[in-house]
Amino acid sequence: MAGLYFGGQVSNDPRGEETRYSPAECIGCRSVAIKGNPKMEHISTSFGECQNLTMRMGMRRFTRLTNGFSKKFENHIHAVAIHYMHYNFCRIHQTLRVTPAMEVGIADHVWSLEEVVSLLDRSAKMAA
């Protein structure tokens, strides 16, 4: 079944008009290692989809049709960085019982928000 491509959405409307919430038609997929040497049997879209859900639930700017969007791309990048810094260093995960950074051995304690903010101060001093 052929469809017309409109920026991530597929519409089978013969007039060529985009339908607002139409799901894309999957015509196939393949697993490809982009970086590193992963075990191919562990590659799954489930991990990416879980991460996308975490971002959408944790940051208002990622919810659909929201007015909480970033007006500047630079602010958007900073918001994502803050989210992942908190997610990996400050938040204890229920299944791990520690932070992800502690689980992989790059942190030895749960970071406080004061420690995260001190990284900004340190970065500003190094830039000056």
TIKOLMI-125309 format. One record per residue: residue number from 1; residue in three letters; x, y, z of N, C-alpha, C, O in turn. Coordinates in steps of 0.001 Angstrom, whole numbers, always signed. Layout:
REM residues N
+-------+-------+---------+---------+---------+---------+---------+---------+---------+---------+---------+---------+---------+---------+
| torlo | lomar |      nu |      nv |      nw |     cau |     cav |     caw |      cu |      cv |      cw |      ou |      ov |      ow |
+-------+-------+---------+---------+---------+---------+---------+---------+---------+---------+---------+---------+---------+---------+
|   NUM |   ala |       X |       Y |       Z |       X |       Y |       Z |       X |       Y |       Z |       X |       Y |       Z |
...
+-------+-------+---------+---------+---------+---------+---------+---------+---------+---------+---------+---------+---------+---------+
REM end
This chain:
REM residues 128
+-------+-------+---------+---------+---------+---------+---------+---------+---------+---------+---------+---------+---------+---------+
| torlo | lomar |      nu |      nv |      nw |     cau |     cav |     caw |      cu |      cv |      cw |      ou |      ov |      ow |
+-------+-------+---------+---------+---------+---------+---------+---------+---------+---------+---------+---------+---------+---------+
|     1 |   met |    +854 |   -1177 |      +0 |      +0 |      +0 |      +0 |    +891 |   +1229 |      +0 |   +1702 |   +1402 |    +910 |
|     2 |   ala |    +759 |   +2058 |    -974 |   +1602 |   +3242 |   -1112 |    +952 |   +4433 |    -441 |    -272 |   +4570 |    -444 |
|     3 |   gly |   +1758 |   +5276 |    +122 |   +1255 |   +6481 |    +761 |   +2144 |   +7659 |    +421 |   +3231 |   +7481 |    -129 |
|     4 |   leu |   +1703 |   +8835 |    +736 |   +2479 |  +10043 |    +518 |   +3191 |  +10402 |   +1809 |   +2605 |  +10285 |   +2885 |
|     5 |   tyr |   +4439 |  +10836 |   +1727 |   +5239 |  +11155 |   +2901 |   +5131 |  +12634 |   +3212 |   +5387 |  +13483 |   +2358 |
|     6 |   phe |   +4744 |  +12938 |   +4463 |   +4638 |  +14317 |   +4918 |   +5346 |  +14462 |   +6250 |   +4691 |  +14402 |   +7290 |
|     7 |   gly |   +6646 |  +14647 |   +6260 |   +7390 |  +14953 |   +7479 |   +7150 |  +13973 |   +8607 |   +6892 |  +14398 |   +9734 |
|     8 |   gly |   +7224 |  +12684 |   +8350 |   +7071 |  +11701 |   +9397 |   +5672 |  +11127 |   +9494 |   +5439 |  +10189 |  +10257 |
|     9 |   gln |   +4740 |  +11674 |   +8733 |   +3383 |  +11156 |   +8743 |   +3040 |  +10652 |   +7346 |   +3503 |  +11215 |   +6354 |
|    10 |   val |   +2253 |   +9621 |   +7261 |   +1831 |   +9073 |   +5987 |    +354 |   +9316 |   +5823 |    -433 |   +9059 |   +6734 |
|    11 |   ser |     -20 |   +9807 |   +4671 |   -1420 |  +10024 |   +4377 |   -1767 |   +9289 |   +3105 |   -1080 |   +9439 |   +2095 |
|    12 |   asn |   -2812 |   +8502 |   +3135 |   -3277 |   +7811 |   +1943 |   -4419 |   +8565 |   +1275 |   -5155 |   +8009 |    +460 |
|    13 |   asp |   -4552 |   +9807 |   +1623 |   -5583 |  +10658 |   +1045 |   -5234 |  +10927 |    -412 |   -4160 |  +11465 |    -682 |
|    14 |   pro |   -6102 |  +10573 |   -1367 |   -5785 |  +10773 |   -2785 |   -5623 |  +12236 |   -3159 |   -4998 |  +12550 |   -4172 |
|    15 |   arg |   -6176 |  +13133 |   -2356 |   -6019 |  +14564 |   -2642 |   -4650 |  +15077 |   -2212 |   -4278 |  +16201 |   -2549 |
|    16 |   gly |   -3897 |  +14267 |   -1472 |   -2558 |  +14665 |   -1041 |   -2553 |  +15531 |    +193 |   -1522 |  +16113 |    +532 |
|    17 |   glu |   -3687 |  +15632 |    +881 |   -3742 |  +16456 |   +2082 |   -3236 |  +15669 |   +3281 |   -3523 |  +14480 |   +3426 |
|    18 |   glu |   -2489 |  +16336 |   +4126 |   -1953 |  +15693 |   +5328 |   -3049 |  +15575 |   +6372 |   -3755 |  +16543 |   +6653 |
|    19 |   thr |   -3189 |  +14385 |   +6946 |   -4117 |  +14219 |   +8055 |   -3335 |  +14385 |   +9341 |   -2215 |  +13886 |   +9443 |
|    20 |   arg |   -3890 |  +15068 |  +10321 |   -3147 |  +15556 |  +11469 |   -2529 |  +14470 |  +12340 |   -1353 |  +14586 |  +12687 |
|    21 |   tyr |   -3255 |  +13428 |  +12708 |   -2718 |  +12436 |  +13633 |   -2574 |  +11067 |  +12992 |   -2615 |  +10051 |  +13686 |
|    22 |   ser |   -2410 |  +11029 |  +11707 |   -2308 |   +9723 |  +11054 |    -956 |   +9086 |  +11366 |     +77 |   +9744 |  +11243 |
|    23 |   pro |    -949 |   +7815 |  +11769 |    +324 |   +7150 |  +12066 |   +1073 |   +6812 |  +10783 |    +471 |   +6611 |   +9728 |
|    24 |   ala |   +2384 |   +6755 |  +10893 |   +3199 |   +6401 |   +9738 |   +3039 |   +4918 |   +9437 |   +2792 |   +4112 |  +10334 |
|    25 |   glu |   +3181 |   +4573 |   +8181 |   +3099 |   +3186 |   +7762 |   +4501 |   +2596 |   +7779 |   +5390 |   +3094 |   +7089 |
|    26 |   cys |   +4707 |   +1543 |   +8558 |   +6016 |    +899 |   +8641 |   +6182 |     -42 |   +7459 |   +5382 |    -957 |   +7264 |
|    27 |   ile |   +7222 |    +188 |   +6677 |   +7463 |    -670 |   +5513 |   +8637 |   -1614 |   +5744 |   +9035 |   -2341 |   +4834 |
|    28 |   gly |   +9194 |   -1609 |   +6951 |  +10282 |   -2513 |   +7296 |  +11274 |   -1866 |   +8244 |  +11252 |    -652 |   +8449 |
|    29 |   cys |  +12142 |   -2681 |   +8819 |  +13178 |   -2165 |   +9698 |  +14383 |   -3104 |   +9655 |  +14276 |   -4268 |   +9270 |
|    30 |   arg |  +15521 |   -2566 |  +10059 |  +16729 |   -3378 |  +10149 |  +17589 |   -2840 |  +11279 |  +17597 |   -1639 |  +11549 |
|    31 |   ser |  +18312 |   -3737 |  +11938 |  +19182 |   -3360 |  +13041 |  +20581 |   -3108 |  +12504 |  +21150 |   -3957 |  +11817 |
|    32 |   val |  +21141 |   -1936 |  +12817 |  +22470 |   -1565 |  +12358 |  +23217 |    -933 |  +13527 |  +22686 |     -41 |  +14189 |
|    33 |   ala |  +24431 |   -1379 |  +13784 |  +25255 |    -786 |  +14832 |  +25806 |    +544 |  +14327 |  +26491 |    +577 |  +13304 |
|    34 |   ile |  +25521 |   +1629 |  +15022 |  +26012 |   +2949 |  +14647 |  +27372 |   +3212 |  +15286 |  +28272 |   +3759 |  +14649 |
|    35 |   lys |  +27514 |   +2816 |  +16552 |  +28746 |   +3083 |  +17272 |  +29023 |   +1926 |  +18218 |  +28090 |   +1365 |  +18794 |
|    36 |   gly |  +30249 |   +1569 |  +18382 |  +30618 |    +502 |  +19298 |  +30432 |    -870 |  +18690 |  +30350 |   -1018 |  +17470 |
|    37 |   asn |  +30365 |   -1872 |  +19551 |  +30224 |   -3249 |  +19116 |  +29125 |   -3935 |  +19934 |  +29408 |   -4827 |  +20733 |
|    38 |   pro |  +27859 |   -3513 |  +19730 |  +26780 |   -4086 |  +20540 |  +26438 |   -5508 |  +20103 |  +26729 |   -5916 |  +18979 |
|    39 |   lys |  +25821 |   -6243 |  +21004 |  +25312 |   -7563 |  +20644 |  +24010 |   -7339 |  +19876 |  +23070 |   -6740 |  +20398 |
|    40 |   met |  +23963 |   -7817 |  +18649 |  +22831 |   -7540 |  +17769 |  +21507 |   -8063 |  +18343 |  +20456 |   -7486 |  +18066 |
|    41 |   glu |  +21534 |   -9127 |  +19126 |  +20287 |   -9661 |  +19673 |  +19700 |   -8756 |  +20756 |  +18543 |   -8921 |  +21142 |
|    42 |   his |  +20500 |   -7793 |  +21251 |  +20019 |   -6874 |  +22281 |  +19556 |   -5537 |  +21707 |  +19107 |   -4669 |  +22456 |
|    43 |   ile |  +19658 |   -5359 |  +20396 |  +19211 |   -4112 |  +19774 |  +17700 |   -4159 |  +19641 |  +17149 |   -5102 |  +19073 |
|    44 |   ser |  +17033 |   -3141 |  +20164 |  +15576 |   -3111 |  +20142 |  +15098 |   -1666 |  +20151 |  +15719 |    -802 |  +20769 |
|    45 |   thr |  +14005 |   -1414 |  +19472 |  +13421 |     -78 |  +19503 |  +12780 |    +210 |  +20860 |  +12490 |   +1364 |  +21175 |
|    46 |   ser |  +12558 |    -823 |  +21657 |  +11928 |    -640 |  +22968 |  +12746 |    +283 |  +23864 |  +12179 |   +1077 |  +24614 |
|    47 |   phe |  +14076 |    +187 |  +23794 |  +14928 |   +1033 |  +24628 |  +14789 |   +2501 |  +24227 |  +14673 |   +3375 |  +25086 |
|    48 |   gly |  +14799 |   +2764 |  +22933 |  +14630 |   +4134 |  +22450 |  +13257 |   +4692 |  +22776 |  +13128 |   +5849 |  +23177 |
|    49 |   glu |  +12230 |   +3866 |  +22602 |  +10867 |   +4308 |  +22912 |  +10689 |   +4567 |  +24401 |   +9983 |   +5500 |  +24784 |
|    50 |   cys |  +11312 |   +3764 |  +25235 |  +11247 |   +3978 |  +26684 |  +11916 |   +5305 |  +27052 |  +11412 |   +6046 |  +27895 |
|    51 |   gln |  +13052 |   +5599 |  +26416 |  +13758 |   +6857 |  +26680 |  +12924 |   +8050 |  +26206 |  +12872 |   +9082 |  +26875 |
|    52 |   asn |  +12271 |   +7902 |  +25045 |  +11402 |   +8972 |  +24548 |  +10253 |   +9230 |  +25519 |   +9910 |  +10383 |  +25782 |
|    53 |   leu |   +9659 |   +8168 |  +26048 |   +8566 |   +8318 |  +27004 |   +9052 |   +9015 |  +28271 |   +8360 |   +9875 |  +28815 |
|    54 |   thr |  +10232 |   +8646 |  +28736 |  +10801 |   +9283 |  +29925 |  +10971 |  +10778 |  +29701 |  +10662 |  +11578 |  +30585 |
|    55 |   met |  +11462 |  +11162 |  +28522 |  +11634 |  +12585 |  +28230 |  +10284 |  +13292 |  +28156 |  +10126 |  +14381 |  +28709 |
|    56 |   arg |   +9314 |  +12689 |  +27484 |   +8003 |  +13330 |  +27357 |   +7322 |  +13484 |  +28707 |   +6667 |  +14494 |  +28962 |
|    57 |   met |   +7471 |  +12492 |  +29571 |   +6833 |  +12562 |  +30887 |   +7586 |  +13507 |  +31825 |   +6982 |  +14096 |  +32722 |
|    58 |   gly |   +8882 |  +13655 |  +31627 |   +9689 |  +14459 |  +32536 |   +9837 |  +15915 |  +32155 |  +10170 |  +16745 |  +33001 |
|    59 |   met |   +9593 |  +16242 |  +30889 |   +9759 |  +17623 |  +30429 |   +8521 |  +18076 |  +29684 |   +8118 |  +17466 |  +28694 |
|    60 |   arg |   +7932 |  +19134 |  +30160 |   +6698 |  +19659 |  +29570 |   +6878 |  +20036 |  +28101 |   +5938 |  +19916 |  +27315 |
|    61 |   arg |   +8050 |  +20480 |  +27730 |   +8263 |  +20952 |  +26362 |   +8190 |  +19839 |  +25337 |   +8134 |  +20122 |  +24141 |
|    62 |   phe |   +8187 |  +18571 |  +25765 |   +8108 |  +17461 |  +24829 |   +6709 |  +16872 |  +24705 |   +6512 |  +15930 |  +23937 |
|    63 |   thr |   +5730 |  +17401 |  +25439 |   +4378 |  +16883 |  +25299 |   +3760 |  +17461 |  +24039 |   +4112 |  +18562 |  +23614 |
|    64 |   arg |   +2859 |  +16736 |  +23458 |   +2269 |  +17134 |  +22181 |   +1402 |  +18379 |  +22334 |    +669 |  +18527 |  +23311 |
|    65 |   leu |   +1500 |  +19264 |  +21355 |    +675 |  +20479 |  +21271 |    +719 |  +21310 |  +22549 |    -319 |  +21748 |  +23046 |
|    66 |   thr |   +1895 |  +21521 |  +23065 |   +2052 |  +22247 |  +24317 |   +2427 |  +23704 |  +24080 |   +2935 |  +24055 |  +23015 |
|    67 |   asn |   +2179 |  +24529 |  +25052 |   +2638 |  +25915 |  +24987 |   +3905 |  +26097 |  +25819 |   +4360 |  +27225 |  +26013 |
|    68 |   gly |   +4479 |  +25000 |  +26314 |   +5695 |  +25072 |  +27122 |   +6939 |  +24791 |  +26309 |   +7898 |  +24223 |  +26830 |
|    69 |   phe |   +6946 |  +25175 |  +25048 |   +8079 |  +24882 |  +24175 |   +9210 |  +25883 |  +24368 |   +9012 |  +26940 |  +24967 |
|    70 |   ser |  +10386 |  +25556 |  +23865 |  +11527 |  +26469 |  +23919 |  +11462 |  +27410 |  +22724 |  +11273 |  +26971 |  +21589 |
|    71 |   lys |  +11617 |  +28682 |  +22976 |  +11608 |  +29645 |  +21883 |  +12973 |  +29745 |  +21214 |  +13076 |  +30171 |  +20063 |
|    72 |   lys |  +14018 |  +29352 |  +21936 |  +15378 |  +29353 |  +21372 |  +15918 |  +27932 |  +21418 |  +15743 |  +27224 |  +22410 |
|    73 |   phe |  +16572 |  +27522 |  +20344 |  +17128 |  +26175 |  +20281 |  +18158 |  +25947 |  +21380 |  +18255 |  +24848 |  +21925 |
|    74 |   glu |  +18922 |  +26977 |  +21704 |  +19931 |  +26873 |  +22759 |  +19278 |  +26535 |  +24105 |  +19806 |  +25722 |  +24864 |
|    75 |   asn |  +18132 |  +27158 |  +24400 |  +17419 |  +26850 |  +25642 |  +16907 |  +25413 |  +25646 |  +16899 |  +24753 |  +26685 |
|    76 |   his |  +16483 |  +24937 |  +24488 |  +16005 |  +23562 |  +24360 |  +17137 |  +22579 |  +24663 |  +16939 |  +21607 |  +25392 |
|    77 |   ile |  +18307 |  +22828 |  +24113 |  +19478 |  +21972 |  +24355 |  +19823 |  +21951 |  +25846 |  +20110 |  +20891 |  +26402 |
|    78 |   his |  +19794 |  +23106 |  +26484 |  +20111 |  +23179 |  +27912 |  +19079 |  +22429 |  +28754 |  +19436 |  +21767 |  +29729 |
|    79 |   ala |  +17811 |  +22532 |  +28384 |  +16762 |  +21830 |  +29128 |  +16958 |  +20316 |  +29040 |  +16791 |  +19609 |  +30034 |
|    80 |   val |  +17308 |  +19819 |  +27860 |  +17551 |  +18379 |  +27694 |  +18770 |  +17958 |  +28515 |  +18752 |  +16903 |  +29150 |
|    81 |   ala |  +19823 |  +18769 |  +28506 |  +21039 |  +18453 |  +29271 |  +20744 |  +18398 |  +30769 |  +21214 |  +17497 |  +31463 |
|    82 |   ile |  +19972 |  +19354 |  +31264 |  +19624 |  +19366 |  +32693 |  +18787 |  +18135 |  +33044 |  +18986 |  +17513 |  +34087 |
|    83 |   his |  +17856 |  +17799 |  +32165 |  +17020 |  +16618 |  +32404 |  +17875 |  +15366 |  +32526 |  +17703 |  +14595 |  +33470 |
|    84 |   tyr |  +18794 |  +15151 |  +31590 |  +19610 |  +13944 |  +31618 |  +20640 |  +13955 |  +32737 |  +20989 |  +12897 |  +33260 |
|    85 |   met |  +21130 |  +15123 |  +33112 |  +22046 |  +15206 |  +34248 |  +21321 |  +14764 |  +35517 |  +21852 |  +13970 |  +36294 |
|    86 |   his |  +20115 |  +15276 |  +35724 |  +19326 |  +14884 |  +36893 |  +18962 |  +13411 |  +36825 |  +19066 |  +12701 |  +37825 |
|    87 |   tyr |  +18533 |  +12939 |  +35648 |  +18103 |  +11553 |  +35460 |  +19231 |  +10566 |  +35773 |  +18993 |   +9526 |  +36386 |
|    88 |   asn |  +20449 |  +10887 |  +35355 |  +21576 |   +9959 |  +35503 |  +22374 |  +10117 |  +36787 |  +22978 |   +9150 |  +37249 |
|    89 |   phe |  +22394 |  +11308 |  +37378 |  +23251 |  +11538 |  +38534 |  +22498 |  +11818 |  +39836 |  +23023 |  +11541 |  +40915 |
|    90 |   cys |  +21283 |  +12358 |  +39760 |  +20575 |  +12787 |  +40969 |  +19420 |  +11880 |  +41367 |  +19050 |  +11841 |  +42540 |
|    91 |   arg |  +18852 |  +11161 |  +40431 |  +17629 |  +10390 |  +40686 |  +17938 |   +8915 |  +40913 |  +18553 |   +8265 |  +40068 |
|    92 |   ile |  +17513 |   +8400 |  +42045 |  +17674 |   +6968 |  +42324 |  +16568 |   +6230 |  +41577 |  +15386 |   +6536 |  +41735 |
|    93 |   his |  +16963 |   +5260 |  +40766 |  +16004 |   +4509 |  +39962 |  +15503 |   +3303 |  +40740 |  +16264 |   +2630 |  +41436 |
|    94 |   gln |  +14226 |   +3049 |  +40610 |  +13582 |   +2011 |  +41402 |  +14189 |    +628 |  +41135 |  +14430 |    -131 |  +42074 |
|    95 |   thr |  +14437 |    +299 |  +39866 |  +14959 |   -1037 |  +39559 |  +16428 |   -1184 |  +39926 |  +16865 |   -2270 |  +40306 |
|    96 |   leu |  +17203 |     -90 |  +39815 |  +18637 |    -150 |  +40132 |  +18918 |     +27 |  +41613 |  +19892 |    -516 |  +42135 |
|    97 |   arg |  +18071 |    +785 |  +42289 |  +18234 |   +1191 |  +43698 |  +19415 |   +2148 |  +43899 |  +19778 |   +2454 |  +45035 |
|    98 |   val |  +20002 |   +2611 |  +42822 |  +21044 |   +3647 |  +42812 |  +20818 |   +4480 |  +41546 |  +19903 |   +4199 |  +40772 |
|    99 |   thr |  +21643 |   +5492 |  +41339 |  +21548 |   +6265 |  +40103 |  +22243 |   +5486 |  +38982 |  +23105 |   +4654 |  +39265 |
|   100 |   pro |  +21888 |   +5738 |  +37713 |  +22590 |   +5069 |  +36617 |  +24093 |   +5348 |  +36622 |  +24885 |   +4466 |  +36292 |
|   101 |   ala |  +24492 |   +6567 |  +36992 |  +25917 |   +6906 |  +37045 |  +26645 |   +6068 |  +38092 |  +27791 |   +5674 |  +37880 |
|   102 |   met |  +25998 |   +5795 |  +39209 |  +26604 |   +4952 |  +40239 |  +26663 |   +3504 |  +39761 |  +27631 |   +2797 |  +40039 |
|   103 |   glu |  +25645 |   +3067 |  +39055 |  +25590 |   +1682 |  +38572 |  +26748 |   +1362 |  +37627 |  +27310 |    +267 |  +37675 |
|   104 |   val |  +27104 |   +2327 |  +36763 |  +28200 |   +2074 |  +35817 |  +29562 |   +2484 |  +36368 |  +30584 |   +2260 |  +35719 |
|   105 |   gly |  +29585 |   +3080 |  +37554 |  +30852 |   +3372 |  +38214 |  +31465 |   +4724 |  +37923 |  +32651 |   +4917 |  +38191 |
|   106 |   ile |  +30706 |   +5677 |  +37382 |  +31286 |   +7001 |  +37135 |  +30930 |   +8007 |  +38228 |  +31385 |   +9151 |  +38196 |
|   107 |   ala |  +30122 |   +7584 |  +39189 |  +29809 |   +8411 |  +40362 |  +29806 |   +7499 |  +41580 |  +29455 |   +6323 |  +41494 |
|   108 |   asp |  +30208 |   +8066 |  +42726 |  +30251 |   +7254 |  +43937 |  +29171 |   +7640 |  +44945 |  +29096 |   +7067 |  +46032 |
|   109 |   his |  +28326 |   +8626 |  +44575 |  +27248 |   +9057 |  +45459 |  +26127 |   +9670 |  +44626 |  +26305 |   +9958 |  +43442 |
|   110 |   val |  +24971 |   +9865 |  +45258 |  +23856 |  +10550 |  +44607 |  +24155 |  +12043 |  +44639 |  +24391 |  +12615 |  +45703 |
|   111 |   trp |  +24143 |  +12661 |  +43480 |  +24463 |  +14084 |  +43407 |  +23287 |  +14923 |  +43892 |  +22127 |  +14575 |  +43667 |
|   112 |   ser |  +23597 |  +16030 |  +44557 |  +22571 |  +16995 |  +44945 |  +22456 |  +18032 |  +43826 |  +23340 |  +18146 |  +42977 |
|   113 |   leu |  +21364 |  +18779 |  +43838 |  +21212 |  +19834 |  +42828 |  +22278 |  +20915 |  +42993 |  +22665 |  +21560 |  +42018 |
|   114 |   glu |  +22750 |  +21113 |  +44214 |  +23817 |  +22088 |  +44451 |  +25094 |  +21675 |  +43716 |  +25805 |  +22522 |  +43175 |
|   115 |   glu |  +25382 |  +20371 |  +43699 |  +26568 |  +19888 |  +42980 |  +26429 |  +20090 |  +41475 |  +27400 |  +20419 |  +40793 |
|   116 |   val |  +25228 |  +19894 |  +40966 |  +24991 |  +20100 |  +39531 |  +25196 |  +21575 |  +39181 |  +25838 |  +21897 |  +38181 |
|   117 |   val |  +24652 |  +22462 |  +40000 |  +24795 |  +23898 |  +39756 |  +26257 |  +24320 |  +39881 |  +26704 |  +25214 |  +39163 |
|   118 |   ser |  +27003 |  +23689 |  +40783 |  +28419 |  +24049 |  +40946 |  +29217 |  +23724 |  +39688 |  +30255 |  +24338 |  +39440 |
|   119 |   leu |  +28746 |  +22766 |  +38889 |  +29415 |  +22490 |  +37613 |  +29335 |  +23693 |  +36683 |  +30280 |  +23975 |  +35946 |
|   120 |   leu |  +28210 |  +24402 |  +36716 |  +28072 |  +25609 |  +35903 |  +29043 |  +26688 |  +36355 |  +29683 |  +27347 |  +35535 |
|   121 |   asp |  +29148 |  +26865 |  +37686 |  +30080 |  +27858 |  +38220 |  +31517 |  +27518 |  +37821 |  +32278 |  +28395 |  +37411 |
|   122 |   arg |  +31875 |  +26263 |  +37942 |  +33219 |  +25805 |  +37594 |  +33496 |  +26021 |  +36089 |  +34586 |  +26444 |  +35704 |
|   123 |   ser |  +32497 |  +25726 |  +35258 |  +32638 |  +25887 |  +33822 |  +32808 |  +27357 |  +33452 |  +33593 |  +27686 |  +32564 |
|   124 |   ala |  +32071 |  +28248 |  +34133 |  +32181 |  +29676 |  +33872 |  +33550 |  +30209 |  +34256 |  +34096 |  +31063 |  +33558 |
|   125 |   lys |  +34122 |  +29714 |  +35368 |  +35452 |  +30146 |  +35799 |  +36524 |  +29668 |  +34830 |  +37490 |  +30385 |  +34567 |
|   126 |   met |  +36358 |  +28457 |  +34296 |  +37343 |  +27930 |  +33342 |  +37288 |  +28674 |  +32025 |  +38314 |  +28827 |  +31362 |
|   127 |   ala |  +36095 |  +29148 |  +31624 |  +35948 |  +29882 |  +30369 |  +36521 |  +31285 |  +30462 |  +36934 |  +31862 |  +29456 |
|   128 |   ala |  +36545 |  +31839 |  +31682 |  +37021 |  +33223 |  +31855 |  +38521 |  +33310 |  +31901 |  +39071 |  +34402 |  +32042 |
+-------+-------+---------+---------+---------+---------+---------+---------+---------+---------+---------+---------+---------+---------+
REM end
